Amino acid sequence: MFESFNPNVLLSTAYLAPIQYYSKLVSYKNIYIEYSENYSKQSFRNRCCILSSNGSLVLSIPVKRSNENKILIKDIKIDNDSRWKDIHLRAIESAYRSSPYFIHYADDIFKIINIQAIYLIDLNNELQQKICELLGIETTIQYTSDFKNIPFPYDDLSDAIHPKEKKKKPDSHFSPKSYYQVFRSKFGFVPNLSIIDLLFNMGPNSLEILNSGICRLKI
C-alpha cells in the first residue's frame, strides 16, 4: 500500500548520482540540495559507480586538500591537476560504448565532464541538470543558503544514500527494478548504479523504469 509523504526533500550534491537518488527527484514536489554542510569523504558527493566488463567500478573525483578540518561542500574545489577526467571518460566509454543509447547521450555527458569546473558542486549541478533534461524529469531544484534551512515538513536524505553498506539507511520507498545491462549475462543484474547506467542502457524508457521503483504517492 502506498503512503503519502512530505512534499520537501533534502539531498546532498552527488556526482552522476545513483538511481535511488534520481527516484527522489521524480517523487518529491520540492527538491533542496544542501550547500552548507561540511564536506563528507567517500560518499556520492564526489564518486559514482558504473558497471564495467570487470564488474562494479567506482569513479572518484579528486578534490583539493585543505588545512581546515571542516570545509563547506560549496567551497570544495576539484583537483584538476590530476588526470581524473581522462580516467573517467575512458572508463565510461569502455563500459557503455556497446550499450544501445550510448551514442545518443555520451556527447552531452562528456562535454560537461570536460568543462574545467573549479568547484565540485558546480560540476555536479551541471551534470544533474543535463541528465534531468535527457530523462525528461521536470522539477525545480533549489539550494540551501544555510545548513538544513528548508521549509517544514521535509525528509532529510542528505546522508541516507551512501556507497558504503554500513552507512546506508533503509529506504522502504525505493525498490530497484530490473532492466537490460550490457554485462548482465556475466554478472547478473546489478541494482542502483549511477544514473548513466540506466540512461545508456534504456534511453527514452529510463523514466518509466525510474518511476516503477518508487513506492510512494507523488504529490
C-alpha positions as CSV (number, residue, x, y, z in Angstrom):
1,M,0.0,0.0,0.0
2,F,1.3,3.4,-0.9
3,E,1.6,6.2,1.6
4,S,1.7,9.9,1.4
5,F,4.9,11.7,2.2
6,N,6.4,15.1,2.9
7,P,6.4,17.4,-0.1
8,N,10.0,18.5,0.6
9,V,13.3,16.5,0.5
10,L,16.8,17.5,1.4
11,L,19.6,15.8,-0.6
12,S,23.3,16.1,-0.8
13,T,25.0,17.1,-4.0
14,A,26.1,14.0,-6.0
15,Y,28.4,13.1,-8.9
16,L,26.4,11.1,-11.5
17,A,24.2,10.0,-8.7
18,P,22.7,6.5,-8.3
19,I,19.2,5.6,-9.5
20,Q,17.9,5.7,-5.9
21,Y,18.9,9.4,-5.7
22,Y,17.1,10.2,-9.0
23,S,14.0,8.5,-7.8
24,K,13.7,11.3,-5.2
25,L,13.9,13.9,-8.0
26,V,10.8,12.5,-9.6
27,S,8.8,11.6,-6.4
28,Y,9.1,14.8,-4.3
29,K,7.4,18.1,-5.1
30,N,10.2,20.3,-3.8
31,I,13.9,19.3,-4.1
32,Y,16.6,21.0,-2.0
33,I,20.3,20.3,-2.2
34,E,22.5,21.1,0.7
35,Y,25.1,23.8,0.1
36,S,26.0,24.5,3.7
37,E,27.0,21.1,5.0
38,N,30.6,20.1,5.8
39,Y,32.2,18.0,3.1
40,S,32.0,14.3,3.7
41,K,34.6,12.0,2.2
42,Q,34.0,8.7,0.4
43,S,30.4,9.5,-0.5
44,F,28.4,10.0,-3.7
45,R,29.3,13.7,-3.4
46,N,32.4,13.1,-5.5
47,R,32.0,9.5,-6.7
48,C,29.8,7.2,-8.7
49,C,29.6,3.5,-9.5
50,I,29.3,2.1,-13.0
51,L,29.3,-1.5,-14.4
52,S,32.4,-2.4,-16.4
53,S,33.5,-5.6,-18.1
54,N,35.2,-6.4,-14.8
55,G,32.3,-5.7,-12.6
56,S,31.3,-2.7,-10.5
57,L,33.7,0.2,-10.8
58,V,33.9,3.3,-8.6
59,L,35.0,6.5,-10.2
60,S,36.1,9.3,-7.8
61,I,36.8,13.0,-8.4
62,P,39.9,14.1,-6.5
63,V,39.4,17.3,-4.5
64,K,42.0,19.7,-3.3
65,R,43.1,19.2,0.3
66,S,42.6,21.9,2.9
67,N,44.4,22.6,6.2
68,E,41.0,23.1,7.7
69,N,39.3,20.1,9.4
70,K,35.9,21.2,8.1
71,I,35.0,22.8,4.9
72,L,31.6,23.5,3.4
73,I,30.7,21.5,0.4
74,K,30.1,24.6,-1.7
75,D,33.8,25.5,-1.2
76,I,35.3,22.2,-2.2
77,K,37.5,22.6,-5.3
78,I,38.3,19.9,-7.8
79,D,41.9,18.8,-8.2
80,N,42.2,19.4,-11.9
81,D,46.0,18.9,-11.8
82,S,45.2,15.1,-11.8
83,R,44.1,13.1,-14.9
84,W,40.8,12.2,-13.4
85,K,38.8,13.3,-16.4
86,D,40.7,11.1,-18.8
87,I,40.3,8.2,-16.5
88,H,36.6,8.7,-16.0
89,L,35.8,9.3,-19.7
90,R,37.8,6.2,-20.8
91,A,36.2,4.1,-18.2
92,I,32.6,5.2,-19.1
93,E,33.2,4.7,-22.8
94,S,34.7,1.3,-22.3
95,A,31.8,0.2,-20.1
96,Y,29.0,1.6,-22.2
97,R,30.1,2.0,-25.8
98,S,28.2,-1.1,-26.8
99,S,25.0,-0.1,-24.9
100,P,22.0,0.8,-27.0
101,Y,21.9,4.5,-26.3
102,F,25.5,5.5,-25.5
103,I,25.8,7.1,-28.9
104,H,22.8,9.3,-28.3
105,Y,23.8,10.7,-24.9
106,A,27.5,10.3,-24.4
107,D,28.5,13.6,-26.0
108,D,26.2,15.6,-23.7
109,I,27.7,14.0,-20.6
110,F,31.3,14.1,-21.8
111,K,31.1,17.7,-22.8
112,I,30.2,18.7,-19.2
113,I,32.8,16.5,-17.6
114,N,35.4,18.1,-19.9
115,I,34.5,21.6,-18.7
116,Q,37.2,22.9,-16.4
117,A,34.9,23.3,-13.4
118,I,36.6,24.7,-10.4
119,Y,34.1,23.7,-7.7
120,L,32.7,20.2,-7.3
121,I,29.2,21.4,-6.6
122,D,29.1,23.3,-9.9
123,L,30.1,20.2,-11.9
124,N,27.6,18.1,-10.1
125,N,24.8,20.6,-10.8
126,E,25.6,20.9,-14.5
127,L,25.5,17.1,-14.9
128,Q,22.3,16.8,-12.9
129,Q,20.6,19.5,-14.9
130,K,21.6,17.8,-18.2
131,I,20.6,14.3,-17.0
132,C,17.2,15.6,-15.9
133,E,16.7,17.1,-19.3
134,L,17.7,13.9,-21.1
135,L,15.4,11.8,-18.8
136,G,12.5,14.2,-19.1
137,I,12.4,15.0,-15.4
138,E,10.6,18.3,-14.9
139,T,11.4,19.6,-11.4
140,T,12.7,22.7,-9.8
141,I,15.8,22.2,-7.7
142,Q,16.6,24.7,-5.0
143,Y,19.8,25.1,-2.9
144,T,20.1,25.9,0.8
145,S,21.5,29.2,2.0
146,D,22.1,27.8,5.5
147,F,22.5,24.4,6.9
148,K,19.3,22.4,6.6
149,N,17.4,25.6,6.0
150,I,14.3,24.3,4.1
151,P,10.6,24.5,4.8
152,F,9.0,22.0,7.1
153,P,7.9,19.3,6.8
154,Y,10.7,17.6,4.9
155,D,12.6,14.3,4.6
156,D,16.3,14.6,5.3
157,L,18.0,12.2,2.9
158,S,21.3,14.1,2.7
159,D,23.2,11.1,4.2
160,A,20.8,8.3,3.6
161,I,22.0,7.4,0.1
162,H,25.6,6.2,0.6
163,P,28.1,3.9,-1.3
164,K,29.2,2.2,1.9
165,E,26.8,-0.5,3.1
166,K,27.3,0.2,6.8
167,K,26.3,3.9,6.3
168,K,23.3,3.3,4.1
169,K,19.9,3.9,5.7
170,P,16.8,1.8,5.0
171,D,14.6,3.2,2.2
172,S,11.2,1.5,2.1
173,H,10.1,3.8,-0.6
174,F,12.6,2.6,-3.3
175,S,12.7,-0.8,-4.9
176,P,15.3,-1.2,-7.7
177,K,13.7,-2.5,-10.9
178,S,15.5,-4.8,-13.3
179,Y,16.4,-3.6,-16.7
180,Y,18.8,-4.5,-19.5
181,Q,22.5,-4.1,-18.8
182,V,25.4,-4.8,-21.2
183,F,27.2,-7.2,-18.8
184,R,24.1,-8.7,-17.2
185,S,24.8,-12.2,-18.7
186,K,28.2,-12.0,-16.9
187,F,27.3,-10.5,-13.5
188,G,23.5,-10.8,-13.3
189,F,21.5,-7.6,-12.7
190,V,23.4,-5.0,-10.6
191,P,21.0,-2.6,-9.0
192,N,21.3,1.1,-8.1
193,L,24.3,2.0,-10.2
194,S,24.9,5.5,-11.5
195,I,22.0,7.0,-13.4
196,I,24.1,6.9,-16.6
197,D,23.9,3.1,-16.4
198,L,20.1,3.4,-16.8
199,L,20.4,6.2,-19.3
200,F,22.8,4.5,-21.7
201,N,21.1,1.1,-21.5
202,M,17.4,2.1,-21.6
203,G,17.4,5.6,-23.2
204,P,13.8,7.0,-23.5
205,N,12.5,4.2,-21.3
206,S,14.6,5.3,-18.4
207,L,12.0,7.5,-16.8
208,E,9.5,4.7,-16.8
209,I,12.0,2.4,-15.1
210,L,12.8,5.1,-12.6
211,N,9.1,5.7,-11.7
212,S,8.5,2.0,-11.3
213,G,10.9,1.8,-8.5
214,I,9.1,4.4,-6.4
215,C,7.0,3.1,-3.6
216,R,5.3,6.3,-2.6
217,L,2.5,8.5,-3.9
218,K,3.6,11.6,-5.8
219,I,2.2,14.9,-4.5
